């Protein structure tokens, strides 16, 4: 059995699997962008203490944090068609990738909402008062003073969310999306060599995660460029 | 299609039966992972030659790849290694006799070890260096200082992070269904496809995970309150 292990196959399938990287990145980019927008919307009721909405948002965040992404994926995949069918819209032929993007958007939004909220709350109250004292309006104070500082605080946590979201894309194949893992599954079926294919997939994910981490780290340094050195490097 | 509320309840009861298995699959890896994490964190902090770079790679690889990959690599990889060793030693041992659950727990343990080591490392580095010096000053050895001063403080600081790891690995057990283990998600898919009621089954399993996560958070909160009781208002 050990002699059967085929090192060359790993190298052979890497280019094939890499062709499906755009699908993985498409899921990642859209779910992060939509997730950020939805995250801001979700964070507002808690920040402004809007009754009822605040409780609903808390339940939503708690549910997303309390359930595996795989279960969320299945719920969206089976739930949305069922809901839409009751109002006579048929989505059974829609590409599964949309369900994946919807699920990860919901999931990322919950994470981003908490990150944004925490980051905004870390900005010192005195900063806003200072902004008012020089004659800025509430909106101006928020956009020019609070937001830039909050983004700096939020960024490392956003990085973590993006990285784990990238790793979560590996589950998209479970509802039939042809991403890198989905293509890997078909290669396993045709070559009957599971270990080699999974090694190849792991290498790809590892390299992409490391690259994404490097990229985000550079951004973080840029956001911290006005901070004192010792704080900025931490 | 209408949602069959009573079936959610039925599925809920059916799926709940495998909750002990899921809890076992969560606790074993996390507890073993914390033990691995302590060792790994020490080797990396002390920068021990040869081992430190190896363990750096271990931590970075396991944190940089999806957990489903760890399960698949172990599930397909270990039998090949075991059979090769058995063949070389002329043992009549067949890897087919190893239960799949063992592979899943091994994969999750290695994964948890990588995450835990980073938490413990951050926890140890978070304790002020003066604490260690103070311990030396009263004549404690390094291992005594670690056990009595540094680690207890490091752990109490790390509780929120460990809670996240616990909940994260509770959720990670849902991946075991890909290697056909009948845990919560696995049973949910079975119940769903037997009755052709997918949505209801996944609503039920979602509620179970949510409830267990909430209980873990509640327990962690209680523990945190206890351990940090003495660290408030230091002087």
Boltz contact constraints between the chains, C-beta under 6 A:
constraints:
  - contact:
      token1: [A, 1]
      token2: [B, 80]
      max_distance: 6.0
  - contact:
      token1: [A, 1]
      token2: [B, 83]
      max_distance: 6.0
  - contact:
      token1: [A, 2]
      token2: [B, 80]
      max_distance: 6.0
  - contact:
      token1: [A, 2]
      token2: [B, 84]
      max_distance: 6.0
  - contact:
      token1: [A, 63]
      token2: [B, 210]
      max_distance: 6.0
  - contact:
      token1: [A, 66]
      token2: [B, 210]
      max_distance: 6.0
  - contact:
      token1: [A, 66]
      token2: [B, 213]
      max_distance: 6.0
  - contact:
      token1: [A, 67]
      token2: [B, 206]
      max_distance: 6.0
  - contact:
      token1: [A, 67]
      token2: [B, 209]
      max_distance: 6.0
  - contact:
      token1: [A, 67]
      token2: [B, 210]
      max_distance: 6.0
  - contact:
      token1: [A, 68]
      token2: [B, 171]
      max_distance: 6.0
  - contact:
      token1: [A, 68]
      token2: [B, 174]
      max_distance: 6.0
  - contact:
      token1: [A, 70]
      token2: [B, 174]
      max_distance: 6.0
  - contact:
      token1: [A, 71]
      token2: [B, 202]
      max_distance: 6.0
  - contact:
      token1: [A, 71]
      token2: [B, 205]
      max_distance: 6.0
  - contact:
      token1: [A, 71]
      token2: [B, 206]
      max_distance: 6.0
  - contact:
      token1: [A, 74]
      token2: [B, 202]
      max_distance: 6.0
  - contact:
      token1: [A, 75]
      token2: [B, 202]
      max_distance: 6.0
  - contact:
      token1: [A, 78]
      token2: [B, 198]
      max_distance: 6.0
  - contact:
      token1: [A, 78]
      token2: [B, 199]
      max_distance: 6.0
  - contact:
      token1: [A, 79]
      token2: [B, 199]
      max_distance: 6.0
  - contact:
      token1: [A, 82]
      token2: [B, 1]
      max_distance: 6.0
  - contact:
      token1: [A, 82]
      token2: [B, 199]
      max_distance: 6.0
  - contact:
      token1: [A, 85]
      token2: [B, 1]
      max_distance: 6.0
  - contact:
      token1: [A, 167]
      token2: [B, 66]
      max_distance: 6.0
  - contact:
      token1: [A, 170]
      token2: [B, 66]
      max_distance: 6.0
  - contact:
      token1: [A, 170]
      token2: [B, 68]
      max_distance: 6.0
  - contact:
      token1: [A, 194]
      token2: [B, 76]
      max_distance: 6.0
  - contact:
      token1: [A, 195]
      token2: [B, 76]
      max_distance: 6.0
  - contact:
      token1: [A, 195]
      token2: [B, 77]
      max_distance: 6.0
  - contact:
      token1: [A, 198]
      token2: [B, 72]
      max_distance: 6.0
  - contact:
      token1: [A, 198]
      token2: [B, 73]
      max_distance: 6.0
  - contact:
      token1: [A, 202]
      token2: [B, 65]
      max_distance: 6.0
  - contact:
      token1: [A, 202]
      token2: [B, 69]
      max_distance: 6.0
  - contact:
      token1: [A, 205]
      token2: [B, 65]
      max_distance: 6.0
  - contact:
      token1: [A, 205]
      token2: [B, 66]
      max_distance: 6.0
  - contact:
      token1: [A, 206]
      token2: [B, 64]
      max_distance: 6.0
  - contact:
      token1: [A, 206]
      token2: [B, 65]
      max_distance: 6.0
  - contact:
      token1: [A, 209]
      token2: [B, 64]
      max_distance: 6.0
